[in-house]
Amino acid sequence: MIDLNSELSSLTALRSSELVLLAYEHGYFKNFEKLQMQAIEAALYKVKYSGCSIGFNEIKDAMSMVK
């Protein structure tokens, strides 16, 4: 019999907002040139209003880290 708890304990969950930040780290937003920071912020708000559990303060903190 498989112990589901031990099988899943090593998994890490990522939120959509964290995927947006990973995309930034891998250069996805470079094509936006001068609008890069606005595009990242817009993407974070888009995932927030699409159901991702990210707070306004977390978006503010994320934007201060990417600048």
CHARMM-style PDB file with segment names, atoms N, HN, CA, C and O in Angstrom:
ATOM      1  N   MET     1       0.838  -1.183   0.000  1.00  0.00      PROA
ATOM      2  CA  MET     1       0.000   0.000   0.000  1.00  0.00      PROA
ATOM      3  C   MET     1       0.885   1.250   0.000  1.00  0.00      PROA
ATOM      4  O   MET     1       1.889   1.310   0.709  1.00  0.00      PROA
ATOM      5  N   ILE     2       0.503   2.234  -0.795  1.00  0.00      PROA
ATOM      6  HN  ILE     2      -0.312   2.185  -1.372  1.00  0.00      PROA
ATOM      7  CA  ILE     2       1.265   3.476  -0.926  1.00  0.00      PROA
ATOM      8  C   ILE     2       0.820   4.468   0.138  1.00  0.00      PROA
ATOM      9  O   ILE     2      -0.374   4.687   0.342  1.00  0.00      PROA
ATOM     10  N   ASP     3       1.806   5.068   0.818  1.00  0.00      PROA
ATOM     11  HN  ASP     3       2.776   4.889   0.653  1.00  0.00      PROA
ATOM     12  CA  ASP     3       1.532   6.115   1.802  1.00  0.00      PROA
ATOM     13  C   ASP     3       1.540   7.456   1.069  1.00  0.00      PROA
ATOM     14  O   ASP     3       2.603   7.998   0.766  1.00  0.00      PROA
ATOM     15  N   LEU     4       0.357   7.981   0.788  1.00  0.00      PROA
ATOM     16  HN  LEU     4      -0.506   7.540   1.034  1.00  0.00      PROA
ATOM     17  CA  LEU     4       0.220   9.208   0.003  1.00  0.00      PROA
ATOM     18  C   LEU     4       0.922  10.393   0.658  1.00  0.00      PROA
ATOM     19  O   LEU     4       1.517  11.223  -0.030  1.00  0.00      PROA
ATOM     20  N   ASN     5       0.856  10.471   1.962  1.00  0.00      PROA
ATOM     21  HN  ASN     5       0.373   9.797   2.521  1.00  0.00      PROA
ATOM     22  CA  ASN     5       1.485  11.589   2.675  1.00  0.00      PROA
ATOM     23  C   ASN     5       2.989  11.613   2.436  1.00  0.00      PROA
ATOM     24  O   ASN     5       3.552  12.677   2.180  1.00  0.00      PROA
ATOM     25  N   SER     6       3.644  10.474   2.513  1.00  0.00      PROA
ATOM     26  HN  SER     6       3.187   9.609   2.721  1.00  0.00      PROA
ATOM     27  CA  SER     6       5.089  10.443   2.303  1.00  0.00      PROA
ATOM     28  C   SER     6       5.443  10.690   0.837  1.00  0.00      PROA
ATOM     29  O   SER     6       6.502  11.247   0.547  1.00  0.00      PROA
ATOM     30  N   GLU     7       4.585  10.289  -0.079  1.00  0.00      PROA
ATOM     31  HN  GLU     7       3.725   9.837   0.157  1.00  0.00      PROA
ATOM     32  CA  GLU     7       4.821  10.512  -1.497  1.00  0.00      PROA
ATOM     33  C   GLU     7       4.721  11.991  -1.872  1.00  0.00      PROA
ATOM     34  O   GLU     7       5.456  12.464  -2.738  1.00  0.00      PROA
ATOM     35  N   LEU     8       3.814  12.719  -1.220  1.00  0.00      PROA
ATOM     36  HN  LEU     8       3.217  12.335  -0.516  1.00  0.00      PROA
ATOM     37  CA  LEU     8       3.579  14.119  -1.567  1.00  0.00      PROA
ATOM     38  C   LEU     8       4.369  15.105  -0.718  1.00  0.00      PROA
ATOM     39  O   LEU     8       4.369  16.299  -1.018  1.00  0.00      PROA
ATOM     40  N   SER     9       5.030  14.652   0.312  1.00  0.00      PROA
ATOM     41  HN  SER     9       5.030  13.682   0.556  1.00  0.00      PROA
ATOM     42  CA  SER     9       5.710  15.561   1.238  1.00  0.00      PROA
ATOM     43  C   SER     9       6.867  16.319   0.583  1.00  0.00      PROA
ATOM     44  O   SER     9       7.236  17.392   1.061  1.00  0.00      PROA
ATOM     45  N   SER    10       7.435  15.804  -0.472  1.00  0.00      PROA
ATOM     46  HN  SER    10       7.136  14.933  -0.861  1.00  0.00      PROA
ATOM     47  CA  SER    10       8.573  16.474  -1.109  1.00  0.00      PROA
ATOM     48  C   SER    10       8.150  17.464  -2.194  1.00  0.00      PROA
ATOM     49  O   SER    10       9.008  18.141  -2.760  1.00  0.00      PROA
ATOM     50  N   LEU    11       6.873  17.569  -2.497  1.00  0.00      PROA
ATOM     51  HN  LEU    11       6.176  17.019  -2.037  1.00  0.00      PROA
ATOM     52  CA  LEU    11       6.400  18.477  -3.525  1.00  0.00      PROA
ATOM     53  C   LEU    11       6.350  19.913  -3.019  1.00  0.00      PROA
ATOM     54  O   LEU    11       6.076  20.161  -1.845  1.00  0.00      PROA
ATOM     55  N   THR    12       6.616  20.843  -3.909  1.00  0.00      PROA
ATOM     56  HN  THR    12       6.839  20.641  -4.863  1.00  0.00      PROA
ATOM     57  CA  THR    12       6.520  22.263  -3.597  1.00  0.00      PROA
ATOM     58  C   THR    12       5.441  22.871  -4.479  1.00  0.00      PROA
ATOM     59  O   THR    12       5.438  22.671  -5.694  1.00  0.00      PROA
ATOM     60  N   ALA    13       4.532  23.605  -3.872  1.00  0.00      PROA
ATOM     61  HN  ALA    13       4.534  23.767  -2.886  1.00  0.00      PROA
ATOM     62  CA  ALA    13       3.454  24.245  -4.627  1.00  0.00      PROA
ATOM     63  C   ALA    13       3.865  25.668  -4.985  1.00  0.00      PROA
ATOM     64  O   ALA    13       4.443  26.385  -4.168  1.00  0.00      PROA
ATOM     65  N   LEU    14       3.559  26.065  -6.212  1.00  0.00      PROA
ATOM     66  HN  LEU    14       3.089  25.483  -6.876  1.00  0.00      PROA
ATOM     67  CA  LEU    14       3.810  27.431  -6.663  1.00  0.00      PROA
ATOM     68  C   LEU    14       2.492  28.092  -7.023  1.00  0.00      PROA
ATOM     69  O   LEU    14       1.621  27.478  -7.640  1.00  0.00      PROA
ATOM     70  N   ARG    15       2.359  29.347  -6.631  1.00  0.00      PROA
ATOM     71  HN  ARG    15       3.067  29.845  -6.130  1.00  0.00      PROA
ATOM     72  CA  ARG    15       1.189  30.115  -7.036  1.00  0.00      PROA
ATOM     73  C   ARG    15       1.462  30.749  -8.391  1.00  0.00      PROA
ATOM     74  O   ARG    15       2.609  30.849  -8.826  1.00  0.00      PROA
ATOM     75  N   SER    16       0.403  31.169  -9.044  1.00  0.00      PROA
ATOM     76  HN  SER    16      -0.529  31.087  -8.691  1.00  0.00      PROA
ATOM     77  CA  SER    16       0.540  31.829 -10.346  1.00  0.00      PROA
ATOM     78  C   SER    16       1.420  33.062 -10.239  1.00  0.00      PROA
ATOM     79  O   SER    16       2.178  33.366 -11.160  1.00  0.00      PROA
ATOM     80  N   SER    17       1.327  33.771  -9.130  1.00  0.00      PROA
ATOM     81  HN  SER    17       0.712  33.524  -8.381  1.00  0.00      PROA
ATOM     82  CA  SER    17       2.147  34.972  -8.944  1.00  0.00      PROA
ATOM     83  C   SER    17       3.626  34.616  -8.912  1.00  0.00      PROA
ATOM     84  O   SER    17       4.453  35.372  -9.422  1.00  0.00      PROA
ATOM     85  N   GLU    18       3.966  33.493  -8.329  1.00  0.00      PROA
ATOM     86  HN  GLU    18       3.294  32.879  -7.914  1.00  0.00      PROA
ATOM     87  CA  GLU    18       5.361  33.068  -8.296  1.00  0.00      PROA
ATOM     88  C   GLU    18       5.831  32.657  -9.689  1.00  0.00      PROA
ATOM     89  O   GLU    18       7.003  32.833 -10.025  1.00  0.00      PROA
ATOM     90  N   LEU    19       4.938  32.121 -10.490  1.00  0.00      PROA
ATOM     91  HN  LEU    19       3.986  31.979 -10.218  1.00  0.00      PROA
ATOM     92  CA  LEU    19       5.295  31.795 -11.873  1.00  0.00      PROA
ATOM     93  C   LEU    19       5.556  33.059 -12.687  1.00  0.00      PROA
ATOM     94  O   LEU    19       6.432  33.074 -13.552  1.00  0.00      PROA
ATOM     95  N   VAL    20       4.795  34.123 -12.410  1.00  0.00      PROA
ATOM     96  HN  VAL    20       4.083  34.111 -11.707  1.00  0.00      PROA
ATOM     97  CA  VAL    20       5.037  35.412 -13.079  1.00  0.00      PROA
ATOM     98  C   VAL    20       6.437  35.910 -12.739  1.00  0.00      PROA
ATOM     99  O   VAL    20       7.160  36.382 -13.617  1.00  0.00      PROA
ATOM    100  N   LEU    21       6.820  35.807 -11.473  1.00  0.00      PROA
ATOM    101  HN  LEU    21       6.233  35.423 -10.760  1.00  0.00      PROA
ATOM    102  CA  LEU    21       8.150  36.269 -11.061  1.00  0.00      PROA
ATOM    103  C   LEU    21       9.253  35.391 -11.637  1.00  0.00      PROA
ATOM    104  O   LEU    21      10.327  35.893 -11.967  1.00  0.00      PROA
ATOM    105  N   LEU    22       9.009  34.096 -11.762  1.00  0.00      PROA
ATOM    106  HN  LEU    22       8.136  33.688 -11.494  1.00  0.00      PROA
ATOM    107  CA  LEU    22       9.973  33.220 -12.429  1.00  0.00      PROA
ATOM    108  C   LEU    22      10.122  33.592 -13.900  1.00  0.00      PROA
ATOM    109  O   LEU    22      11.223  33.560 -14.450  1.00  0.00      PROA
ATOM    110  N   ALA    23       9.012  33.942 -14.526  1.00  0.00      PROA
ATOM    111  HN  ALA    23       8.118  33.968 -14.080  1.00  0.00      PROA
ATOM    112  CA  ALA    23       9.061  34.374 -15.925  1.00  0.00      PROA
ATOM    113  C   ALA    23       9.918  35.626 -16.050  1.00  0.00      PROA
ATOM    114  O   ALA    23      10.702  35.748 -16.991  1.00  0.00      PROA
ATOM    115  N   TYR    24       9.778  36.548 -15.119  1.00  0.00      PROA
ATOM    116  HN  TYR    24       9.142  36.449 -14.354  1.00  0.00      PROA
ATOM    117  CA  TYR    24      10.607  37.759 -15.112  1.00  0.00      PROA
ATOM    118  C   TYR    24      12.088  37.387 -14.988  1.00  0.00      PROA
ATOM    119  O   TYR    24      12.926  37.901 -15.728  1.00  0.00      PROA
ATOM    120  N   GLU    25      12.402  36.490 -14.049  1.00  0.00      PROA
ATOM    121  HN  GLU    25      11.721  36.071 -13.448  1.00  0.00      PROA
ATOM    122  CA  GLU    25      13.790  36.088 -13.832  1.00  0.00      PROA
ATOM    123  C   GLU    25      14.400  35.435 -15.073  1.00  0.00      PROA
ATOM    124  O   GLU    25      15.610  35.507 -15.286  1.00  0.00      PROA
ATOM    125  N   HSD    26      13.573  34.810 -15.877  1.00  0.00      PROA
ATOM    126  HN  HSD    26      12.589  34.752 -15.705  1.00  0.00      PROA
ATOM    127  CA  HSD    26      14.059  34.128 -17.080  1.00  0.00      PROA
ATOM    128  C   HSD    26      13.941  34.993 -18.330  1.00  0.00      PROA
ATOM    129  O   HSD    26      14.108  34.498 -19.445  1.00  0.00      PROA
ATOM    130  N   GLY    27      13.653  36.290 -18.152  1.00  0.00      PROA
ATOM    131  HN  GLY    27      13.517  36.692 -17.246  1.00  0.00      PROA
ATOM    132  CA  GLY    27      13.698  37.233 -19.257  1.00  0.00      PROA
ATOM    133  C   GLY    27      12.446  37.357 -20.096  1.00  0.00      PROA
ATOM    134  O   GLY    27      12.489  37.968 -21.164  1.00  0.00      PROA
ATOM    135  N   TYR    28      11.334  36.800 -19.655  1.00  0.00      PROA
ATOM    136  HN  TYR    28      11.299  36.303 -18.788  1.00  0.00      PROA
ATOM    137  CA  TYR    28      10.105  36.853 -20.451  1.00  0.00      PROA
ATOM    138  C   TYR    28       9.648  38.288 -20.699  1.00  0.00      PROA
ATOM    139  O   TYR    28       9.108  38.575 -21.768  1.00  0.00      PROA
ATOM    140  N   PHE    29       9.841  39.177 -19.766  1.00  0.00      PROA
ATOM    141  HN  PHE    29      10.279  38.944 -18.897  1.00  0.00      PROA
ATOM    142  CA  PHE    29       9.318  40.541 -19.872  1.00  0.00      PROA
ATOM    143  C   PHE    29      10.273  41.514 -20.568  1.00  0.00      PROA
ATOM    144  O   PHE    29       9.946  42.694 -20.697  1.00  0.00      PROA
ATOM    145  N   LYS    30      11.431  41.056 -21.015  1.00  0.00      PROA
ATOM    146  HN  LYS    30      11.696  40.098 -20.910  1.00  0.00      PROA
ATOM    147  CA  LYS    30      12.403  41.944 -21.662  1.00  0.00      PROA
ATOM    148  C   LYS    30      11.861  42.562 -22.946  1.00  0.00      PROA
ATOM    149  O   LYS    30      12.258  43.669 -23.311  1.00  0.00      PROA
ATOM    150  N   ASN    31      10.971  41.875 -23.626  1.00  0.00      PROA
ATOM    151  HN  ASN    31      10.648  40.976 -23.329  1.00  0.00      PROA
ATOM    152  CA  ASN    31      10.405  42.398 -24.873  1.00  0.00      PROA
ATOM    153  C   ASN    31       9.562  43.652 -24.662  1.00  0.00      PROA
ATOM    154  O   ASN    31       9.282  44.381 -25.614  1.00  0.00      PROA
ATOM    155  N   PHE    32       9.159  43.906 -23.424  1.00  0.00      PROA
ATOM    156  HN  PHE    32       9.387  43.314 -22.650  1.00  0.00      PROA
ATOM    157  CA  PHE    32       8.338  45.077 -23.134  1.00  0.00      PROA
ATOM    158  C   PHE    32       9.168  46.347 -22.961  1.00  0.00      PROA
ATOM    159  O   PHE    32       8.616  47.438 -22.815  1.00  0.00      PROA
ATOM    160  N   GLU    33      10.483  46.206 -22.977  1.00  0.00      PROA
ATOM    161  HN  GLU    33      10.932  45.320 -23.096  1.00  0.00      PROA
ATOM    162  CA  GLU    33      11.450  47.294 -22.882  1.00  0.00      PROA
ATOM    163  C   GLU    33      11.103  48.296 -21.791  1.00  0.00      PROA
ATOM    164  O   GLU    33      11.171  47.957 -20.609  1.00  0.00      PROA
ATOM    165  N   LYS    34      10.734  49.519 -22.152  1.00  0.00      PROA
ATOM    166  HN  LYS    34      10.678  49.794 -23.112  1.00  0.00      PROA
ATOM    167  CA  LYS    34      10.470  50.574 -21.160  1.00  0.00      PROA
ATOM    168  C   LYS    34       9.261  50.259 -20.272  1.00  0.00      PROA
ATOM    169  O   LYS    34       9.146  50.784 -19.164  1.00  0.00      PROA
ATOM    170  N   LEU    35       8.379  49.416 -20.755  1.00  0.00      PROA
ATOM    171  HN  LEU    35       8.472  48.989 -21.655  1.00  0.00      PROA
ATOM    172  CA  LEU    35       7.160  49.080 -19.997  1.00  0.00      PROA
ATOM    173  C   LEU    35       7.313  47.794 -19.190  1.00  0.00      PROA
ATOM    174  O   LEU    35       6.324  47.237 -18.714  1.00  0.00      PROA
ATOM    175  N   GLN    36       8.540  47.325 -19.037  1.00  0.00      PROA
ATOM    176  HN  GLN    36       9.344  47.777 -19.424  1.00  0.00      PROA
ATOM    177  CA  GLN    36       8.761  46.043 -18.365  1.00  0.00      PROA
ATOM    178  C   GLN    36       8.180  46.014 -16.954  1.00  0.00      PROA
ATOM    179  O   GLN    36       7.471  45.070 -16.606  1.00  0.00      PROA
ATOM    180  N   MET    37       8.460  47.009 -16.148  1.00  0.00      PROA
ATOM    181  HN  MET    37       9.036  47.775 -16.430  1.00  0.00      PROA
ATOM    182  CA  MET    37       7.970  47.011 -14.761  1.00  0.00      PROA
ATOM    183  C   MET    37       6.443  47.081 -14.711  1.00  0.00      PROA
ATOM    184  O   MET    37       5.812  46.419 -13.887  1.00  0.00      PROA
ATOM    185  N   GLN    38       5.854  47.891 -15.599  1.00  0.00      PROA
ATOM    186  HN  GLN    38       6.367  48.429 -16.268  1.00  0.00      PROA
ATOM    187  CA  GLN    38       4.391  47.977 -15.647  1.00  0.00      PROA
ATOM    188  C   GLN    38       3.790  46.645 -16.094  1.00  0.00      PROA
ATOM    189  O   GLN    38       2.727  46.257 -15.608  1.00  0.00      PROA
ATOM    190  N   ALA    39       4.451  45.944 -17.006  1.00  0.00      PROA
ATOM    191  HN  ALA    39       5.314  46.260 -17.401  1.00  0.00      PROA
ATOM    192  CA  ALA    39       3.948  44.652 -17.482  1.00  0.00      PROA
ATOM    193  C   ALA    39       3.992  43.607 -16.379  1.00  0.00      PROA
ATOM    194  O   ALA    39       3.068  42.804 -16.249  1.00  0.00      PROA
ATOM    195  N   ILE    40       5.052  43.609 -15.588  1.00  0.00      PROA
ATOM    196  HN  ILE    40       5.803  44.261 -15.694  1.00  0.00      PROA
ATOM    197  CA  ILE    40       5.149  42.667 -14.470  1.00  0.00      PROA
ATOM    198  C   ILE    40       4.061  42.951 -13.446  1.00  0.00      PROA
ATOM    199  O   ILE    40       3.383  42.035 -12.978  1.00  0.00      PROA
ATOM    200  N   GLU    41       3.896  44.214 -13.101  1.00  0.00      PROA
ATOM    201  HN  GLU    41       4.446  44.958 -13.480  1.00  0.00      PROA
ATOM    202  CA  GLU    41       2.869  44.597 -12.123  1.00  0.00      PROA
ATOM    203  C   GLU    41       1.474  44.261 -12.655  1.00  0.00      PROA
ATOM    204  O   GLU    41       0.629  43.763 -11.912  1.00  0.00      PROA
ATOM    205  N   ALA    42       1.237  44.528 -13.922  1.00  0.00      PROA
ATOM    206  HN  ALA    42       1.923  44.932 -14.526  1.00  0.00      PROA
ATOM    207  CA  ALA    42      -0.062  44.204 -14.527  1.00  0.00      PROA
ATOM    208  C   ALA    42      -0.313  42.702 -14.488  1.00  0.00      PROA
ATOM    209  O   ALA    42      -1.433  42.266 -14.221  1.00  0.00      PROA
ATOM    210  N   ALA    43       0.719  41.912 -14.751  1.00  0.00      PROA
ATOM    211  HN  ALA    43       1.629  42.267 -14.968  1.00  0.00      PROA
ATOM    212  CA  ALA    43       0.569  40.457 -14.715  1.00  0.00      PROA
ATOM    213  C   ALA    43       0.252  39.973 -13.306  1.00  0.00      PROA
ATOM    214  O   ALA    43      -0.557  39.063 -13.124  1.00  0.00      PROA
ATOM    215  N   LEU    44       0.889  40.583 -12.309  1.00  0.00      PROA
ATOM    216  HN  LEU    44       1.546  41.323 -12.457  1.00  0.00      PROA
ATOM    217  CA  LEU    44       0.601  40.196 -10.921  1.00  0.00      PROA
ATOM    218  C   LEU    44      -0.831  40.543 -10.525  1.00  0.00      PROA
ATOM    219  O   LEU    44      -1.510  39.751  -9.872  1.00  0.00      PROA
ATOM    220  N   TYR    45      -1.284  41.727 -10.921  1.00  0.00      PROA
ATOM    221  HN  TYR    45      -0.732  42.371 -11.452  1.00  0.00      PROA
ATOM    222  CA  TYR    45      -2.680  42.090 -10.623  1.00  0.00      PROA
ATOM    223  C   TYR    45      -3.659  41.210 -11.400  1.00  0.00      PROA
ATOM    224  O   TYR    45      -4.730  40.877 -10.891  1.00  0.00      PROA
ATOM    225  N   LYS    46      -3.303  40.834 -12.616  1.00  0.00      PROA
ATOM    226  HN  LYS    46      -2.434  41.104 -13.030  1.00  0.00      PROA
ATOM    227  CA  LYS    46      -4.171  39.967 -13.409  1.00  0.00      PROA
ATOM    228  C   LYS    46      -4.353  38.614 -12.731  1.00  0.00      PROA
ATOM    229  O   LYS    46      -5.473  38.110 -12.646  1.00  0.00      PROA
ATOM    230  N   VAL    47      -3.263  38.021 -12.248  1.00  0.00      PROA
ATOM    231  HN  VAL    47      -2.353  38.430 -12.317  1.00  0.00      PROA
ATOM    232  CA  VAL    47      -3.410  36.725 -11.580  1.00  0.00      PROA
ATOM    233  C   VAL    47      -4.140  36.886 -10.253  1.00  0.00      PROA
ATOM    234  O   VAL    47      -4.863  35.983  -9.830  1.00  0.00      PROA
ATOM    235  N   LYS    48      -3.954  38.043  -9.582  1.00  0.00      PROA
ATOM    236  HN  LYS    48      -3.367  38.776  -9.925  1.00  0.00      PROA
ATOM    237  CA  LYS    48      -4.695  38.288  -8.333  1.00  0.00      PROA
ATOM    238  C   LYS    48      -6.200  38.300  -8.587  1.00  0.00      PROA
ATOM    239  O   LYS    48      -6.963  37.629  -7.892  1.00  0.00      PROA
ATOM    240  N   TYR    49      -6.614  39.068  -9.589  1.00  0.00      PROA
ATOM    241  HN  TYR    49      -5.994  39.613 -10.153  1.00  0.00      PROA
ATOM    242  CA  TYR    49      -8.035  39.198  -9.865  1.00  0.00      PROA
ATOM    243  C   TYR    49      -8.599  38.007 -10.637  1.00  0.00      PROA
ATOM    244  O   TYR    49      -9.800  37.942 -10.900  1.00  0.00      PROA
ATOM    245  N   SER    50      -7.728  37.068 -10.995  1.00  0.00      PROA
ATOM    246  HN  SER    50      -6.752  37.121 -10.781  1.00  0.00      PROA
ATOM    247  CA  SER    50      -8.189  35.829 -11.627  1.00  0.00      PROA
ATOM    248  C   SER    50      -8.265  34.694 -10.613  1.00  0.00      PROA
ATOM    249  O   SER    50      -8.576  33.558 -10.971  1.00  0.00      PROA
ATOM    250  N   GLY    51      -7.981  34.999  -9.349  1.00  0.00      PROA
ATOM    251  HN  GLY    51      -7.728  35.922  -9.058  1.00  0.00      PROA
ATOM    252  CA  GLY    51      -8.172  34.004  -8.304  1.00  0.00      PROA
ATOM    253  C   GLY    51      -6.935  33.596  -7.536  1.00  0.00      PROA
ATOM    254  O   GLY    51      -7.039  32.810  -6.594  1.00  0.00      PROA
ATOM    255  N   CYS    52      -5.767  34.098  -7.900  1.00  0.00      PROA
ATOM    256  HN  CYS    52      -5.682  34.736  -8.665  1.00  0.00      PROA
ATOM    257  CA  CYS    52      -4.547  33.762  -7.168  1.00  0.00      PROA
ATOM    258  C   CYS    52      -4.569  34.449  -5.801  1.00  0.00      PROA
ATOM    259  O   CYS    52      -4.965  35.608  -5.676  1.00  0.00      PROA
ATOM    260  N   SER    53      -4.145  33.727  -4.808  1.00  0.00      PROA
ATOM    261  HN  SER    53      -3.823  32.786  -4.909  1.00  0.00      PROA
ATOM    262  CA  SER    53      -4.141  34.252  -3.451  1.00  0.00      PROA
ATOM    263  C   SER    53      -2.860  35.044  -3.193  1.00  0.00      PROA
ATOM    264  O   SER    53      -1.917  34.545  -2.578  1.00  0.00      PROA
ATOM    265  N   ILE    54      -2.847  36.272  -3.669  1.00  0.00      PROA
ATOM    266  HN  ILE    54      -3.613  36.677  -4.169  1.00  0.00      PROA
ATOM    267  CA  ILE    54      -1.724  37.178  -3.423  1.00  0.00      PROA
ATOM    268  C   ILE    54      -2.300  38.501  -2.946  1.00  0.00      PROA
ATOM    269  O   ILE    54      -3.266  39.015  -3.510  1.00  0.00      PROA
ATOM    270  N   GLY    55      -1.700  39.038  -1.909  1.00  0.00      PROA
ATOM    271  HN  GLY    55      -0.915  38.621  -1.450  1.00  0.00      PROA
ATOM    272  CA  GLY    55      -2.197  40.286  -1.337  1.00  0.00      PROA
ATOM    273  C   GLY    55      -1.559  41.504  -1.977  1.00  0.00      PROA
ATOM    274  O   GLY    55      -0.542  41.407  -2.664  1.00  0.00      PROA
ATOM    275  N   PHE    56      -2.171  42.646  -1.740  1.00  0.00      PROA
ATOM    276  HN  PHE    56      -2.997  42.726  -1.181  1.00  0.00      PROA
ATOM    277  CA  PHE    56      -1.638  43.900  -2.269  1.00  0.00      PROA
ATOM    278  C   PHE    56      -0.222  44.157  -1.750  1.00  0.00      PROA
ATOM    279  O   PHE    56       0.640  44.627  -2.492  1.00  0.00      PROA
ATOM    280  N   ASN    57       0.011  43.848  -0.479  1.00  0.00      PROA
ATOM    281  HN  ASN    57      -0.689  43.466   0.123  1.00  0.00      PROA
ATOM    282  CA  ASN    57       1.342  44.051   0.094  1.00  0.00      PROA
ATOM    283  C   ASN    57       2.369  43.125  -0.551  1.00  0.00      PROA
ATOM    284  O   ASN    57       3.524  43.511  -0.736  1.00  0.00      PROA
ATOM    285  N   GLU    58       1.958  41.918  -0.890  1.00  0.00      PROA
ATOM    286  HN  GLU    58       1.020  41.605  -0.739  1.00  0.00      PROA
ATOM    287  CA  GLU    58       2.873  40.988  -1.558  1.00  0.00      PROA
ATOM    288  C   GLU    58       3.246  41.490  -2.952  1.00  0.00      PROA
ATOM    289  O   GLU    58       4.390  41.342  -3.381  1.00  0.00      PROA
ATOM    290  N   ILE    59       2.291  42.078  -3.653  1.00  0.00      PROA
ATOM    291  HN  ILE    59       1.362  42.199  -3.304  1.00  0.00      PROA
ATOM    292  CA  ILE    59       2.577  42.646  -4.968  1.00  0.00      PROA
ATOM    293  C   ILE    59       3.555  43.811  -4.815  1.00  0.00      PROA
ATOM    294  O   ILE    59       4.505  43.941  -5.588  1.00  0.00      PROA
ATOM    295  N   LYS    60       3.314  44.648  -3.819  1.00  0.00      PROA
ATOM    296  HN  LYS    60       2.543  44.542  -3.192  1.00  0.00      PROA
ATOM    297  CA  LYS    60       4.209  45.785  -3.562  1.00  0.00      PROA
ATOM    298  C   LYS    60       5.618  45.284  -3.241  1.00  0.00      PROA
ATOM    299  O   LYS    60       6.595  45.827  -3.755  1.00  0.00      PROA
ATOM    300  N   ASP    61       5.734  44.258  -2.398  1.00  0.00      PROA
ATOM    301  HN  ASP    61       4.940  43.816  -1.980  1.00  0.00      PROA
ATOM    302  CA  ASP    61       7.036  43.692  -2.046  1.00  0.00      PROA
ATOM    303  C   ASP    61       7.725  43.082  -3.265  1.00  0.00      PROA
ATOM    304  O   ASP    61       8.932  43.243  -3.449  1.00  0.00      PROA
ATOM    305  N   ALA    62       6.959  42.386  -4.087  1.00  0.00      PROA
ATOM    306  HN  ALA    62       5.979  42.255  -3.938  1.00  0.00      PROA
ATOM    307  CA  ALA    62       7.518  41.765  -5.287  1.00  0.00      PROA
ATOM    308  C   ALA    62       8.047  42.829  -6.233  1.00  0.00      PROA
ATOM    309  O   ALA    62       9.117  42.663  -6.818  1.00  0.00      PROA
ATOM    310  N   MET    63       7.314  43.914  -6.387  1.00  0.00      PROA
ATOM    311  HN  MET    63       6.445  44.049  -5.911  1.00  0.00      PROA
ATOM    312  CA  MET    63       7.740  44.979  -7.296  1.00  0.00      PROA
ATOM    313  C   MET    63       8.997  45.674  -6.764  1.00  0.00      PROA
ATOM    314  O   MET    63       9.830  46.120  -7.554  1.00  0.00      PROA
ATOM    315  N   SER    64       9.144  45.772  -5.466  1.00  0.00      PROA
ATOM    316  HN  SER    64       8.468  45.410  -4.824  1.00  0.00      PROA
ATOM    317  CA  SER    64      10.361  46.384  -4.917  1.00  0.00      PROA
ATOM    318  C   SER    64      11.566  45.470  -5.114  1.00  0.00      PROA
ATOM    319  O   SER    64      12.697  45.955  -5.150  1.00  0.00      PROA
ATOM    320  N   MET    65      11.356  44.171  -5.241  1.00  0.00      PROA
ATOM    321  HN  MET    65      10.438  43.778  -5.211  1.00  0.00      PROA
ATOM    322  CA  MET    65      12.462  43.241  -5.461  1.00  0.00      PROA
ATOM    323  C   MET    65      12.889  43.202  -6.922  1.00  0.00      PROA
ATOM    324  O   MET    65      14.063  42.961  -7.203  1.00  0.00      PROA
ATOM    325  N   VAL    66      11.975  43.431  -7.859  1.00  0.00      PROA
ATOM    326  HN  VAL    66      11.022  43.626  -7.631  1.00  0.00      PROA
ATOM    327  CA  VAL    66      12.337  43.322  -9.272  1.00  0.00      PROA
ATOM    328  C   VAL    66      12.946  44.600  -9.833  1.00  0.00      PROA
ATOM    329  O   VAL    66      13.526  44.572 -10.919  1.00  0.00      PROA
ATOM    330  N   LYS    67      12.833  45.686  -9.145  1.00  0.00      PROA
ATOM    331  HN  LYS    67      12.362  45.709  -8.264  1.00  0.00      PROA
ATOM    332  CA  LYS    67      13.364  46.966  -9.656  1.00  0.00      PROA
ATOM    333  C   LYS    67      14.863  47.025  -9.526  1.00  0.00      PROA
ATOM    334  OT1 LYS    67      15.477  48.023  -9.904  1.00  0.00      PROA
TER     335      LYS     67
END
